[in-house]
Amino acid sequence: MAGRPPLAPLLRAEGLSLAFGGIEVLRDVGFVLGHGSLTGLIGPNGAGKTSLFNLMTGLLRPRTGSIHLLDHDLVGLAPHRIAELGVARTFQNLRVFPEMSLVDNIIAGMHLRFRYSAVDALLRSARMRAAEAGAQAEARRLLDLLGLRGQAATAAGGLSYGAQRRLEIGRALASDPALLLLDEPVAGMNPRESADLLACIRSLRSAGHAVMLIEHDMGFVMELCEQVLVLNFGSLIAQGDPEEVRANPAVIEAYLGRGVPA
């Protein structure tokens, strides 16, 4: 946005290519994400968006290219190691535990932060009790951040669809990531739920998290994001602020369709 100083680089991807058999899924994709940035990744179905997220989280390995989170080379690392370094994600389909409380759903995402042994757990040592108390407090803080204050003991299955989406984001945040990847977070939401989620994601940036999201709701992306990346047939055809991307002829033709006003 105009007037905002450049953000220090957090993640840098360069020359990423990916193929399945003889089918090229991504070609020479590169971009930079800043600390606390809000970035949208858009493109038609099959453009390679989720494959790019899978590269960034270690579920796939690129044929060529590099991904660095600060000084850490992520290529070749296991997904749990990438999560430890500070990248978390959600998926297209909801993955909450419906019979568990909201606070327990959040705590389920904190396993990377627990620092007690099996012996501590067996004996319920002071270290374990302190860790559990800290986890409860942090889970409640995240629920407040997500607009779910006062519902900590509620079973997740009793929430609205939009609130379950926010809860899923909270579980991803439980690992305290520097970068949060959201795969179609608005899918299936009504306008009120979308507005609540938009405010929620803005609050995540205020709390120090960078967010990159795949989304087909163009209005949501253009209102929220400061940087937009556009994939088409595996190639990055445009990147820039929402106004630049909205007016880009290649984007209008390949994704938005001709005749869409700039």
C-alpha positions, 0 to 999 in steps of 0.5 A: 500500500502507498506509504508503507515502507518495504518489509524485510525479506522473510522467505525467498523462492527462486527458479522453482520448477516441478513436474509429474512425469512428463507434465510440467506443473510449475516453471521458473517461479520466484517471489519474495515474502516480507515479514508481516506481509499479506500476499494472495496467490491466485490463478485458475484451477490447475494453475499450480497453486497448491503444488507451490504450497506443497513445495514450501511445506516439504510435501513435494521437492522441486525439480529445480530452484530454491526456497529460503526462510531467512537463512534456512534452505527448505528444499529437502527438509521434512515437513515437520522440520519446516514447521519447526523453522516457522512455516505452518499451513491449513488445507482446503478441507476442514480438519478440526476435531469436532468432539474436542473443545476449542481450547483442546483443538488449539493445544493439539497444534502445540506439540512442536512447542512442548518441552517436557519428557515422557518421564515428566508426563508419566510422573506429572512433574512440575515441568509438565504442569507448567507446560500445560498451564502455559499451553492453556493460556496461549490457546485462550490468547489465540482464541481471543485473537480469532474472535472466539473469546468465551467459547474455549470449552465449546465442542468444535463441531457446534461452531458455524462453518466460518468459526471452524475455519478460524479455529483451524487457523488458530491450530496452525498458529499454535506452532507460532509460525513466522509464515502462515499459508492458508489454502482457500480459507474463504471457500464456503463462507457467507459474506459475514463469515468472510468479513470476520475472517478478513478482520482476523487475518489482518489481526494476525499481521498485527501480531507479527505473522506473515500470511500467504493465501490461495483464494478464488474470491477476488474481492477478498484478495483485493481488499486484504492483500498488499501483494498478489501473485498470479499463476497460470499453467504453472508460470507466474504471469504477474505480481504486484499490488492489487491495482497493478494486478487487476489492470494487467492485460495478461491477468485479465485475459488468462484469469479474470476474463476479458471485459473485467473493469480495471 
